[in-house]
């Protein structure tokens, strides 16, 4: 096991030297060497996304160093494109797995791809454009199954509602040859390849089995995993020099740029922190080489700095969905980056967890009940005494029964109440768009 971990570290170094973006992402990714996966795959451990590596597969199945780079890059790209979270939304997961591989394998060099990889050229009888989304390739493959007269049957979702399926997992027995061959063009190489890729033992399916752990996780755990991946994507972008970003394919670069824009804070936290800092009475001294001591004329001198002590209350009631929670923690991260000391208070009808924010997400989020704005304000008044309070909520609750002794800013989620409806909340209000 130690030998495999050492080799994974060596692979990470190779990425940093040759393809820095992947190197930075790989460095941030949790890894485990385990025999519970047959090959190498992304899986979930608790509420964390982990790269699980089978030691025998790594040592024997990936003895070629180029293939090791390619397979790891393949899994990283599935995370970058969000495939590990999206499969549960498609009627047929096996078709989705192939479509997802068609997306990512376009951005892995041919010498890095092991034999049998899913490629656009594998489906030469149908026209597939490059640089398209997983939805595009999924629909193209569904069209191919219709052309090949594969068995079509409806499928229902976990909540019992019918989904547009056109082909279901339960009908995959027809791929084994039970469908009358006179109804299909058995000489069509694209159809033959599709049948092969749909086999459960094929790597296109085998490596994606562990995604079920992510699909079946609770909503809160999935939100935390998505936030973990989002943070890895952004941090990898920030650590990668602009000249090294140019090494990435143009389509992938555009995807990363769009993603970076989408995660920009919706609030100008720098301005907000500056406003609240004016009312903060807590200061500390910092040595500085730029300013000589006025008393002694020597360096280093001292500089008076203000320290902001903020309390962030997060509404974790049942009316706040996972997307809203994810947005809340994204905004809290940007607030923290401007140098504020932040204590997070989770609250639905009563206070749940209280913890010091350090740029990382909590292992779990408590709540799911009703909403009461009063407990966090009472806690701030009696115990924490912050310079300001930021209350992230959808606004669906009565006004707090106690006034805050600290300045308070109500940050209302996009699906939450309108600003016109929020007049009952004491203090300033902003709404996330």
Secondary structure in CASP SS format (residue, H / E / C, confidence):
PFRMAT SS
TARGET T0000
AUTHOR 0000-0000-0000
METHOD secondary structure of the structure
MODEL  1
X C 1.00
X H 1.00
X H 1.00
X H 1.00
X H 1.00
X H 1.00
X H 1.00
X H 1.00
X H 1.00
X H 1.00
X H 1.00
X H 1.00
X H 1.00
X H 1.00
X H 1.00
X H 1.00
X H 1.00
X H 1.00
X C 1.00
X H 1.00
X H 1.00
X H 1.00
X H 1.00
X H 1.00
X H 1.00
X H 1.00
X H 1.00
X H 1.00
X C 1.00
X E 1.00
X E 1.00
X E 1.00
X E 1.00
X C 1.00
X C 1.00
X C 1.00
X C 1.00
X C 1.00
X C 1.00
X E 1.00
X E 1.00
X E 1.00
X E 1.00
X E 1.00
X E 1.00
X C 1.00
X C 1.00
X E 1.00
X E 1.00
X E 1.00
X E 1.00
X E 1.00
X E 1.00
X C 1.00
X H 1.00
X H 1.00
X H 1.00
X H 1.00
X H 1.00
X H 1.00
X H 1.00
X C 1.00
X C 1.00
X C 1.00
X H 1.00
X H 1.00
X H 1.00
X H 1.00
X H 1.00
X H 1.00
X H 1.00
X H 1.00
X H 1.00
X H 1.00
X H 1.00
X H 1.00
X H 1.00
X H 1.00
X H 1.00
X H 1.00
X C 1.00
X C 1.00
X H 1.00
X H 1.00
X H 1.00
X H 1.00
X H 1.00
X H 1.00
X H 1.00
X C 1.00
X C 1.00
X C 1.00
X H 1.00
X H 1.00
X H 1.00
X H 1.00
X H 1.00
X H 1.00
X H 1.00
X H 1.00
X H 1.00
X H 1.00
X H 1.00
X H 1.00
X H 1.00
X H 1.00
X H 1.00
X C 1.00
X C 1.00
X H 1.00
X H 1.00
X H 1.00
X C 1.00
X C 1.00
X C 1.00
X C 1.00
X C 1.00
X C 1.00
X C 1.00
X H 1.00
X H 1.00
X H 1.00
X H 1.00
X C 1.00
X C 1.00
X C 1.00
X C 1.00
X C 1.00
X C 1.00
X C 1.00
X C 1.00
X C 1.00
X C 1.00
X H 1.00
X H 1.00
X H 1.00
X H 1.00
X H 1.00
X H 1.00
X H 1.00
X H 1.00
X H 1.00
X H 1.00
X H 1.00
X H 1.00
X H 1.00
X H 1.00
X C 1.00
X C 1.00
X C 1.00
X C 1.00
X C 1.00
X C 1.00
X C 1.00
X E 1.00
X E 1.00
X C 1.00
X C 1.00
X C 1.00
X C 1.00
X C 1.00
X E 1.00
X E 1.00
X C 1.00
X C 1.00
X C 1.00
X C 1.00
X C 1.00
X H 1.00
X H 1.00
X H 1.00
X H 1.00
X H 1.00
X H 1.00
X H 1.00
X H 1.00
X C 1.00
X C 1.00
X C 1.00
X C 1.00
X H 1.00
X H 1.00
X H 1.00
X C 1.00
X C 1.00
X C 1.00
X C 1.00
X C 1.00
X H 1.00
X H 1.00
X H 1.00
X H 1.00
X H 1.00
X H 1.00
X H 1.00
X H 1.00
X H 1.00
X C 1.00
X C 1.00
X C 1.00
X C 1.00
X C 1.00
X H 1.00
X H 1.00
X H 1.00
X H 1.00
X C 1.00
X C 1.00
X C 1.00
X C 1.00
X H 1.00
X H 1.00
X H 1.00
X H 1.00
X H 1.00
X C 1.00
X C 1.00
X C 1.00
X H 1.00
X H 1.00
X H 1.00
X H 1.00
X H 1.00
X H 1.00
X H 1.00
X H 1.00
X H 1.00
X H 1.00
X H 1.00
X H 1.00
X H 1.00
X H 1.00
X H 1.00
X H 1.00
X H 1.00
X H 1.00
X H 1.00
X H 1.00
X H 1.00
X C 1.00
X C 1.00
X H 1.00
X H 1.00
X H 1.00
X H 1.00
X C 1.00
X C 1.00
X C 1.00
X C 1.00
X H 1.00
X H 1.00
X H 1.00
X H 1.00
X H 1.00
X H 1.00
X H 1.00
X H 1.00
X H 1.00
X H 1.00
X H 1.00
X H 1.00
X H 1.00
X C 1.00
X C 1.00
X C 1.00
X C 1.00
X C 1.00
X C 1.00
X H 1.00
X H 1.00
X H 1.00
X H 1.00
X H 1.00
X H 1.00
X H 1.00
X H 1.00
X H 1.00
X C 1.00
X C 1.00
X C 1.00
X C 1.00
X C 1.00
X E 1.00
X E 1.00
X E 1.00
X E 1.00
X E 1.00
X E 1.00
X C 1.00
X C 1.00
X C 1.00
X C 1.00
X C 1.00
X C 1.00
X C 1.00
X C 1.00
X C 1.00
X C 1.00
X C 1.00
X C 1.00
X E 1.00
X E 1.00
X E 1.00
X E 1.00
X E 1.00
X E 1.00
X C 1.00
X C 1.00
X E 1.00
X E 1.00
X E 1.00
X E 1.00
X E 1.00
X E 1.00
X E 1.00
X C 1.00
X C 1.00
X C 1.00
X C 1.00
X C 1.00
X C 1.00
X H 1.00
X H 1.00
X H 1.00
X H 1.00
X H 1.00
X H 1.00
X H 1.00
X H 1.00
X H 1.00
X H 1.00
X H 1.00
X H 1.00
X H 1.00
X H 1.00
X H 1.00
X H 1.00
X C 1.00
X C 1.00
X C 1.00
X E 1.00
X E 1.00
X E 1.00
X E 1.00
X E 1.00
X E 1.00
X E 1.00
X C 1.00
X C 1.00
X C 1.00
X E 1.00
X E 1.00
X E 1.00
X E 1.00
X E 1.00
X E 1.00
X C 1.00
X C 1.00
X C 1.00
X C 1.00
X C 1.00
X C 1.00
X C 1.00
X C 1.00
X C 1.00
X C 1.00
X C 1.00
X C 1.00
X C 1.00
X C 1.00
X C 1.00
X C 1.00
X C 1.00
X H 1.00
X H 1.00
X H 1.00
X H 1.00
X H 1.00
X H 1.00
X H 1.00
X H 1.00
X H 1.00
X H 1.00
X H 1.00
X C 1.00
X C 1.00
X C 1.00
X E 1.00
X E 1.00
X E 1.00
X E 1.00
X E 1.00
X E 1.00
X C 1.00
X C 1.00
X C 1.00
X C 1.00
X C 1.00
X C 1.00
X C 1.00
X C 1.00
X C 1.00
X C 1.00
X C 1.00
X C 1.00
X C 1.00
X E 1.00
X E 1.00
X E 1.00
X E 1.00
X E 1.00
X E 1.00
X C 1.00
X C 1.00
X C 1.00
X C 1.00
X C 1.00
X C 1.00
X H 1.00
X H 1.00
X H 1.00
X H 1.00
X H 1.00
X H 1.00
X C 1.00
X C 1.00
X C 1.00
X E 1.00
X E 1.00
X E 1.00
X E 1.00
X C 1.00
X C 1.00
END
